[in-house]
Amino acid sequence: MLKLVWSDVPQDYRDKPVFTDHLGAYARFFPEEQHHPCDKGTGLTNRVEGLNTKWRQRQSGLVRRSCGPHRRIEEDLFERFLLLLEGHNRECAQRWSRQQNQPSLATQLNP
């Protein structure tokens, strides 16, 4: 499954450092120089964990009482995932813009 998901990662990101928990599958999949296992609570995986939490919460509406799968479930999941990513990227761009527009402390002290 990891191999399938990794094939969808854009080429520009494939050589970046990868921070994971200590699951052995990650160590077998990623090259040693790229893979950085880290302990819980270090904060190195908190961004992706935050996205995972948002993703799980937003998919709760797809739970059905019947056993039959929805005919458009894959399309619906894909649309929801794109909306999540677009929202995340928009929030990051707004945060970056605010940081760039704030005067530095040195400028504030010496106008």
N, C-alpha and C positions, 0 to 999 in steps of 0.2 A: 504494500500500500504506500509506503514512504517513497518508493521509487516512482510510482505513478504520480504522486503529488509533486515530487521534486521535478519531474519532467515539465510541469506547468509553470515553474518558477522562471521568470525572465533570465536570460543568460547573464545580464549585467549584475545580477544578485548572487549568482551561484558560487562566486569565489569569495564572498564576504564571510566573516566569522559567524559561526552558528553556536548559540548558547542553548544548551538543553539540560534536562535533569540527567541523572546517572543511568538511564535505561540503556542496557547493553546494545540494543538494536541501533541506536544512534552512533555509538562508537564503531560498530561494524560497517555502517553506511558512509559516514563522513570521514574524510582524510584527517589524520591526527592533527596536522597543523591548522586545520580549519575548525575542528570541533573543540568546543570549550564547555565541558560539563561543569555545572555549578550547583551548589547546595540551595535548598529552599530558604528563602528569606534574604538572599543576597541582592535581590532587586534586578538581576541581570535578565530575567525572563518576564518581568512584570508587564512590559508593553504587549507582548503577544498573549499573555494570560488575560489581560484586560480585554483584548479583542475577542478571545475565546469566550469570555463571560458574556460579552455583548451578543456574540453570535448565538450562544445557547439560549439566552433570554428572548432573542428575536425569533427563534425557531419554535418556541413553545406554542405559537399559534397554529403550527402545522400538525399538532397532535390530534388524531381523530379517534372517535370512539369505535369505529368499525375497523376490521382487520384489513380491508382492501386498500391498496395504495391509490393515492390520487393520480389521475391520468397525467397531469402536468407537474408532478412533484419535482422533477429535475429542473424544469424551466423555472418554477417558482423559487426553488432553492438558489439557483444561479442569480436570478433577479434580486433576491434578498441579500445575497452575498455582495453583489455589486453595489447595492445601496449602502451596505455597511462600510465597504471600502471607500466609497465616494464621501460619505459623511466623515470618516476618520481622516481622509486626506484633506478635506475642507477645514476641519478643526485644526489640523497641524499647520496648514497654510495660514490660517488666521492667527494662531499663536506665534508663528515665525514673524508674521508681519507686525504684530504688536511689539515683539522684542526688538525688531529693527528700528521701529519708530520711537522707542524710548530713549531719551538722552542718557548718556553715560553719567555715572556718579561724578566723574571728574568735571564734566561740563556743567553739572548742576552746582558744584561747589565753586567753580571758577568761571562765571559767565562772561 
